[in-house]
Amino acid sequence: MPPKEITPINHEFLQGALDVLAQARKNAKNAVNLSMFYAYFEIGRMIVEEE
């Protein structure tokens, strides 16, 4: 069996994949922050109503 050739790395492809992952992390962080904001707002509303 002949040895497999090593293909060069496409740096543009890898950078594109890294950019997609970075954007996904940013989107996830924003979603969590927004969710926590609404949770704290709702808890604050509940406290005010209870008083």
Backbone as CSV, one residue per row, in Angstrom:
resi,resn,N_x,N_y,N_z,CA_x,CA_y,CA_z,C_x,C_y,C_z
1,MET,0.845,-1.167,0.000,0.000,0.000,0.000,0.903,1.246,0.000
2,PRO,0.723,2.132,-0.976,1.584,3.320,-1.037,1.226,4.308,0.074
3,PRO,2.228,5.067,0.540,1.940,6.035,1.607,0.996,7.136,1.105
4,LYS,0.169,7.650,2.004,-0.771,8.706,1.631,-0.029,10.027,1.557
5,GLU,-0.435,10.836,0.607,0.172,12.153,0.484,-0.385,13.086,1.552
6,ILE,0.451,13.951,2.038,0.019,14.955,3.015,-0.458,16.172,2.238
7,THR,-1.701,16.547,2.480,-2.250,17.704,1.778,-2.009,18.954,2.610
8,PRO,-1.769,20.068,1.950,-1.535,21.309,2.698,-2.807,21.773,3.415
9,ILE,-2.617,22.487,4.495,-3.741,22.995,5.280,-4.268,24.258,4.627
10,ASN,-5.569,24.312,4.461,-6.209,25.507,3.919,-6.504,26.434,5.096
11,HIS,-5.643,27.427,5.288,-5.766,28.318,6.436,-7.029,29.166,6.368
12,GLU,-7.482,29.517,5.188,-8.717,30.291,5.051,-9.919,29.477,5.547
13,PHE,-9.932,28.187,5.214,-11.004,27.304,5.681,-10.995,27.210,7.204
14,LEU,-9.809,26.998,7.783,-9.713,26.880,9.232,-10.114,28.180,9.921
15,GLN,-9.698,29.316,9.365,-10.078,30.598,9.954,-11.588,30.789,9.868
16,GLY,-12.202,30.363,8.768,-13.650,30.447,8.638,-14.352,29.609,9.687
17,ALA,-13.845,28.409,9.927,-14.432,27.541,10.951,-14.274,28.162,12.330
18,LEU,-13.111,28.740,12.607,-12.895,29.408,13.895,-13.822,30.602,14.062
19,ASP,-14.048,31.342,12.992,-14.959,32.490,13.049,-16.386,32.050,13.351
20,VAL,-16.807,30.936,12.756,-18.154,30.414,13.010,-18.288,30.015,14.480
21,LEU,-17.274,29.345,15.018,-17.313,28.938,16.424,-17.299,30.154,17.357
22,ALA,-16.501,31.156,17.031,-16.454,32.363,17.859,-17.805,33.066,17.860
23,GLN,-18.449,33.143,16.706,-19.757,33.782,16.631,-20.795,32.974,17.403
24,ALA,-20.714,31.656,17.334,-21.649,30.803,18.082,-21.476,31.010,19.581
25,ARG,-20.228,31.111,20.046,-19.988,31.368,21.470,-20.559,32.721,21.879
26,LYS,-20.351,33.720,21.030,-20.875,35.059,21.323,-22.406,35.033,21.388
27,ASN,-23.036,34.345,20.437,-24.492,34.243,20.424,-25.009,33.528,21.667
28,ALA,-24.313,32.469,22.074,-24.728,31.727,23.269,-24.601,32.597,24.508
29,LYS,-23.494,33.338,24.606,-23.300,34.217,25.763,-24.372,35.294,25.809
30,ASN,-24.699,35.871,24.670,-25.745,36.896,24.622,-27.102,36.328,25.013
31,ALA,-27.390,35.112,24.574,-28.672,34.482,24.904,-28.769,34.226,26.405
32,VAL,-27.684,33.758,27.006,-27.682,33.508,28.449,-27.837,34.820,29.202
33,ASN,-27.103,35.851,28.783,-27.210,37.146,29.461,-28.635,37.688,29.380
34,LEU,-29.257,37.582,28.226,-30.621,38.074,28.065,-31.594,37.277,28.937
35,SER,-31.408,35.977,28.973,-32.264,35.128,29.785,-32.120,35.476,31.270
36,MET,-30.898,35.705,31.726,-30.678,36.070,33.125,-31.272,37.450,33.416
37,PHE,-31.185,38.367,32.486,-31.783,39.689,32.660,-33.285,39.559,32.884
38,TYR,-33.943,38.775,32.029,-35.391,38.591,32.183,-35.730,37.887,33.499
39,ALA,-34.903,36.938,33.900,-35.152,36.234,35.165,-35.056,37.199,36.342
40,TYR,-34.014,38.014,36.378,-33.859,38.977,37.476,-34.963,40.020,37.450
41,PHE,-35.356,40.446,36.265,-36.445,41.411,36.149,-37.732,40.817,36.714
42,GLU,-38.003,39.573,36.365,-39.218,38.902,36.841,-39.191,38.724,38.354
43,ILE,-38.029,38.361,38.908,-37.905,38.220,40.357,-38.133,39.573,41.031
44,GLY,-37.574,40.629,40.461,-37.798,41.964,41.000,-39.263,42.341,40.973
45,ARG,-39.949,42.009,39.887,-41.380,42.293,39.782,-42.153,41.525,40.842
46,MET,-41.787,40.269,41.051,-42.462,39.451,42.052,-42.256,40.023,43.462
47,ILE,-41.049,40.500,43.739,-40.765,41.082,45.056,-41.602,42.332,45.271
48,VAL,-41.664,43.196,44.259,-42.453,44.426,44.371,-43.920,44.104,44.585
49,GLU,-44.440,43.133,43.862,-45.846,42.750,44.031,-46.103,42.158,45.420
50,GLU,-45.138,41.445,45.969,-45.302,40.814,47.271,-45.311,41.858,48.388
51,GLU,-44.591,42.947,48.178,-44.534,43.991,49.217,-45.829,44.703,49.221
